[in-house]
Amino acid sequence: MTFGARVLKTGIAVTLALYISVLVGFTPPVIAGVAAIFAMQPSIYRSWRYFLEQLQTNTLGAVLALVAGMIFSNDPVAVGIVCILAIMICLKLKMEETVGLTLVTVIAVMEASGQWDFALNRFLLSLIGIGSAFLINITFFPPRPRVQFVKQIESIFFKMSLLLRTVISDEIKESVFRDEKQALEGALKSLTDKYTLFEEELHKLKRARFSEARHLVVYKQMLHTLHKGMAVLAAVEEHYFQANRTAEIDREFDRHLEKLIKFHEHVLLKFENKLKENISEAAVIEVENDGFLKSLIIRYVDASDGDLRLSIVAAAMYDYGYQTGRLNKLVEQFDRGAEDKENELLESVSAWISKK
């Protein structure tokens, strides 16, 4: 984990929870600090959902612990049994994320041995921690998964294109390739998580505007295309160098892969509105991509297992090119939609001026 806004906000939330606990005279304030740590979430929607879920499960856990404390006092066996019941309740309500903090509340309340005033004190401490984390998360550097997603797309594509450009020519050291590929897989998983956060906020926290929904479609295809690029790396690593091939085949695969990478790069630049007008290789690349795969299938239809491995790599490359083509069409549709909306706005302004 790197130092970022979430790390900083966790520290601020803990500080706020401790200060509030001391200010209102609740002890021990450490319970509020622990609750704030658990409650810090990576998005506003998840913070709100976590706040509501914790309110429910902590209330149930506190009531259960208070009743058990009155009957069994703070006997360790009784505490363990109540913790088991609290976990079962959280799982039954499908609120698995709240288990940790709910158990903290249960143990803290049962420590009071059934004394409702002490139990209420400890329950309110947990709520102070949860509320502090929620307040800090939505007011201090609120999460922006969409901005983070776009930045990560650019970073991951740059690293992936470097590996794709050197994988066929076998220029990069094997140990370096393995480490870079592993890091890339981790970054792609993080990117997938960012997309999930963005999708959640768009669909569940507020009504999605049409433009935002269109963004979501493009982003999903961007993510899918990167996964297909990673599939090419995996296919080359597993099959290409075990196949029967010549220097000419190496050049053929390397040239085609370079074209696909450049096409992918052009599509991303087009989405960012950085390309000149009428700069597009989509039609040419699609024809070449089809021809590349068909020629290999015809060439190796009766080939040995060693030659068939090349067809597996070619199929992965074809799929990567096909998904890049789909991304290109979505980007073009997105640009046309934005242009139509701008023209519609200009027409409305012109009509309003003419009436004046």
C-alpha positions in Angstrom: 0.0 0.0 0.0 1.3 3.4 -0.9 0.7 6.6 1.0 -2.3 8.3 -0.3 -5.5 10.2 0.5 -7.2 7.2 2.2 -4.2 6.7 4.5 -4.2 10.3 5.5 -8.0 10.4 6.0 -7.8 7.3 8.2 -5.4 9.1 10.5 -7.6 12.2 10.6 -10.7 10.1 11.3 -9.0 8.4 14.2 -7.9 11.7 15.6 -11.4 13.2 15.3 -13.0 10.2 16.9 -10.6 10.3 19.9 -11.1 14.1 20.4 -14.9 13.7 20.3 -14.8 10.8 22.8 -12.7 12.8 25.2 -14.9 15.9 24.7 -18.1 14.1 25.6 -16.5 12.1 28.4 -16.8 8.6 26.9 -14.2 6.1 27.9 -12.2 4.3 26.7 -11.8 6.4 23.6 -9.6 3.7 21.9 -12.9 1.9 20.9 -13.9 4.9 18.8 -10.4 5.0 17.2 -10.6 1.3 16.3 -14.1 1.9 14.8 -12.9 4.8 12.7 -10.1 2.5 11.3 -12.6 -0.2 10.3 -15.1 2.3 8.8 -12.8 4.1 6.3 -14.0 3.0 2.9 -12.6 3.7 -0.7 -15.8 5.4 -2.0 -18.6 7.6 -0.8 -21.2 5.0 -1.7 -19.4 2.3 0.3 -19.0 4.7 3.2 -22.7 5.4 3.3 -23.6 1.7 2.9 -21.1 0.7 5.6 -22.4 3.4 7.9 -26.0 2.0 7.6 -25.0 -1.6 7.8 -22.8 -1.0 10.9 -25.6 0.9 12.5 -27.9 -2.2 12.1 -25.4 -4.9 13.1 -23.8 -2.9 15.9 -27.2 -2.3 17.4 -28.2 -5.9 17.2 -24.8 -7.0 18.5 -24.9 -4.5 21.4 -28.4 -5.6 22.4 -27.4 -9.3 22.2 -24.3 -8.6 24.3 -26.2 -6.6 26.9 -28.7 -9.4 27.4 -26.0 -12.0 27.6 -24.0 -9.9 30.0 -26.9 -9.6 32.3 -27.3 -13.4 32.3 -23.8 -14.7 32.1 -21.7 -11.7 33.2 -18.4 -11.4 31.3 -17.6 -15.2 31.3 -15.1 -15.9 28.5 -17.2 -18.9 27.2 -20.3 -16.7 27.1 -18.4 -14.0 25.2 -17.2 -16.5 22.6 -20.7 -17.9 22.1 -22.2 -14.4 21.7 -19.4 -13.6 19.1 -20.4 -16.7 17.2 -24.1 -15.6 17.2 -23.1 -12.1 16.1 -21.1 -13.5 13.2 -24.1 -15.7 12.2 -26.4 -12.6 12.3 -24.1 -10.6 10.1 -23.8 -13.4 7.6 -27.5 -14.0 7.6 -28.1 -10.3 6.8 -25.4 -10.5 4.1 -23.3 -7.8 5.8 -20.0 -9.7 6.1 -17.9 -6.5 6.0 -19.4 -5.4 9.4 -18.3 -8.6 11.3 -15.0 -7.1 12.6 -16.4 -4.0 14.2 -19.5 -5.7 15.4 -17.4 -8.2 17.4 -15.4 -5.2 18.9 -18.8 -3.8 20.0 -19.9 -7.1 21.4 -16.8 -7.7 23.5 -16.8 -4.1 24.7 -20.4 -4.3 25.8 -20.1 -7.6 27.5 -17.1 -6.3 29.4 -19.7 -4.1 31.3 -21.3 -7.3 32.6 -24.9 -6.3 31.9 -24.7 -2.7 33.2 -26.7 -0.8 30.6 -25.1 2.6 31.2 -21.5 1.2 30.5 -22.9 -0.8 27.6 -24.5 2.3 26.1 -21.2 4.1 26.6 -19.2 1.6 24.6 -21.9 1.3 21.9 -21.9 5.1 21.4 -18.1 5.0 21.2 -18.3 2.7 18.2 -20.9 5.0 16.6 -18.6 8.0 17.1 -15.8 6.2 15.3 -18.0 5.1 12.4 -19.5 8.6 12.1 -16.1 10.3 12.2 -14.8 8.1 9.4 -17.9 8.7 7.3 -17.7 12.5 7.8 -14.0 12.7 7.0 -14.4 10.5 3.9 -17.1 12.7 2.3 -15.6 16.1 3.2 -11.9 15.7 3.1 -10.5 14.7 -0.3 -13.6 12.7 -1.3 -12.8 9.6 -3.3 -12.7 10.2 -7.1 -12.7 6.6 -8.6 -13.3 7.9 -12.1 -10.2 10.2 -12.2 -8.1 7.5 -10.6 -9.4 5.0 -13.2 -8.4 7.1 -16.2 -4.9 7.7 -14.8 -4.4 4.0 -14.2 -5.6 3.1 -17.7 -2.8 5.2 -19.2 -0.2 3.8 -16.8 -1.2 0.2 -17.3 -1.3 0.5 -21.1 2.2 2.1 -21.2 3.7 -0.8 -19.1 1.7 -3.4 -21.1 2.7 -2.0 -24.5 6.4 -2.2 -23.4 6.1 -5.9 -22.6 4.1 -6.6 -25.8 6.7 -4.9 -27.9 9.6 -6.9 -26.5 7.9 -10.3 -25.8 8.2 -11.7 -29.4 11.7 -10.4 -30.0 12.7 -11.8 -26.6 14.8 -8.7 -25.9 13.9 -8.3 -22.2 15.5 -10.4 -19.5 13.3 -13.3 -18.3 13.5 -12.2 -14.7 12.6 -8.6 -15.5 9.7 -9.8 -17.8 8.4 -12.0 -15.0 8.5 -9.2 -12.4 7.0 -6.6 -14.7 4.2 -9.0 -15.7 3.4 -9.8 -12.1 3.3 -6.1 -11.2 1.1 -5.5 -14.3 -1.4 -8.1 -13.2 -1.6 -6.5 -9.7 -2.2 -3.1 -11.3 -4.9 -4.5 -13.6 -6.7 -6.1 -10.6 -6.5 -2.7 -8.8 -8.0 -1.1 -12.0 -10.8 -3.6 -12.0 -11.6 -2.6 -8.4 -11.6 1.1 -9.3 -14.1 0.4 -12.1 -16.4 -1.5 -9.6 -16.3 1.5 -7.3 -17.1 3.9 -10.2 -20.0 1.7 -11.3 -21.4 1.4 -7.8 -21.4 5.1 -7.3 -23.0 5.8 -10.6 -25.8 3.3 -10.3 -26.5 3.2 -6.6 -25.6 6.5 -5.0 -27.3 8.8 -7.5 -29.2 8.7 -10.8 -26.8 8.3 -13.6 -26.9 11.0 -16.3 -26.8 9.8 -19.9 -23.3 11.1 -20.5 -22.0 9.3 -17.4 -23.6 6.1 -18.5 -21.9 6.4 -21.9 -18.6 7.0 -20.1 -19.2 3.8 -18.1 -19.6 1.7 -21.3 -16.4 3.0 -22.8 -14.5 2.5 -19.5 -15.7 -1.1 -19.3 -14.5 -1.8 -22.8 -11.1 -0.2 -22.1 -10.7 -2.5 -19.1 -11.8 -5.5 -21.2 -9.3 -4.6 -24.0 -6.4 -4.4 -21.4 -7.3 -7.9 -20.2 -7.1 -9.2 -23.8 -3.7 -7.6 -24.1 -2.6 -9.5 -21.0 -4.0 -12.7 -22.5 -1.6 -12.1 -25.4 1.3 -11.9 -23.0 0.2 -15.1 -21.3 -0.2 -17.0 -24.7 3.2 -15.9 -25.9 4.8 -16.9 -22.6 3.2 -20.3 -22.6 3.1 -21.3 -26.3 5.1 -19.2 -28.6 8.7 -20.1 -27.7 7.7 -23.8 -27.6 6.4 -23.7 -31.2 8.2 -24.6 -34.4 9.0 -21.2 -35.9 11.5 -19.4 -38.2 13.0 -15.9 -38.2 10.4 -14.9 -40.8 7.5 -16.0 -38.5 9.0 -14.0 -35.7 9.1 -10.9 -37.8 5.5 -11.6 -39.0 4.2 -11.9 -35.4 6.2 -9.0 -34.2 5.0 -6.7 -37.0 1.4 -7.5 -36.5 1.6 -7.1 -32.7 3.2 -3.7 -33.2 0.3 -2.7 -35.4 -2.2 -3.8 -32.8 -0.4 -1.9 -30.0 -0.2 1.3 -32.1 -3.9 0.9 -32.9 -4.7 0.6 -29.2 -2.6 3.7 -28.5 -4.4 5.7 -31.2 -7.8 4.7 -29.8 -6.8 5.9 -26.3 -5.5 9.2 -27.7 -8.7 9.6 -29.7 -10.7 9.3 -26.6 -8.6 12.0 -24.9 -9.2 14.2 -28.0 -5.4 14.4 -28.7 -5.5 13.2 -32.3 -5.9 15.3 -35.4 -9.1 14.8 -37.4 -9.4 11.8 -39.8 -6.5 10.0 -38.2 -7.7 6.5 -38.0 -6.3 3.0 -38.9 -9.4 1.1 -37.8 -10.5 -0.2 -41.1 -7.0 -1.2 -42.2 -6.2 -2.9 -38.9 -9.5 -4.9 -38.9 -8.8 -6.3 -42.4 -5.2 -7.1 -41.5 -6.2 -8.7 -38.3 -8.7 -11.0 -40.0 -6.2 -11.9 -42.7 -3.4 -12.6 -40.2 -5.5 -15.2 -38.3 -7.0 -16.8 -41.5 -3.6 -17.2 -43.1 -2.2 -19.0 -40.0 -5.2 -21.3 -39.8 -4.9 -22.3 -43.4 -1.1 -22.7 -43.0 -1.3 -24.9 -40.0 -4.6 -26.8 -40.5 -2.7 -30.1 -40.7 0.3 -29.1 -38.7 1.9 -30.7 -35.7 1.3 -29.7 -32.1 4.4 -27.4 -32.2 2.9 -25.5 -35.1 -0.6 -25.4 -33.6 0.8 -23.4 -30.6 1.3 -20.5 -33.1 -2.4 -20.6 -33.9 -3.2 -20.2 -30.1 -1.0 -17.1 -30.0 -2.5 -15.8 -33.2 -6.0 -16.3 -31.8 -5.1 -14.3 -28.7 -3.7 -11.5 -30.8 -6.8 -11.5 -33.0 -9.1 -11.2 -30.0 -7.0 -8.3 -28.7 -7.3 -6.6 -32.1 -11.0 -7.3 -32.3 -11.7 -5.9 -28.8 -9.6 -2.8 -29.7 -11.7 -2.4 -32.7 -14.9 -2.5 -30.6 -13.3 0.1 -28.3 -12.6 2.3 -31.3 -16.3 2.2 -32.4 -17.5 3.0 -28.9 -15.1 6.0 -28.7 -16.2 7.2 -32.1 -19.9 6.9 -31.0 -19.0 8.7 -27.8 -17.3 11.6 -29.7 -20.3 11.9 -32.1 -22.7 12.0 -29.2 -20.7 14.8 -27.5 -20.5 16.7 -30.8 -24.3 16.4 -31.4 -24.9 17.6 -27.9 -22.6 20.6 -28.5 -24.3 21.4 -31.8 -27.7 21.2 -30.2 -26.6 23.6 -27.5 -25.3 26.1 -30.1 -28.5 25.9 -32.0 -30.5 26.6 -28.8 -28.3 29.6 -28.0 -28.6 30.9 -31.6 -32.4 30.6 -31.5 -32.5 32.4 -28.1 -30.3 35.3 -29.5 -32.4 35.6 -32.6 -35.6 36.0 -30.5 -33.9 38.8 -28.6 
